[in-house]
């Protein structure tokens, strides 16, 4: 699945979003969170697209 860079949330944006919700994270932590969420989304989508035999 391809997305353009404009569709992605940057780590800096994630820090600001989380800060508004009362959770303070570093840029590095935000990068890890975003990487995890992308992997989780890919796995979830794959489960719906790929049907077991």
Order of alpha helices (4+ residues) and beta strands (2+ residues): alpha-alpha
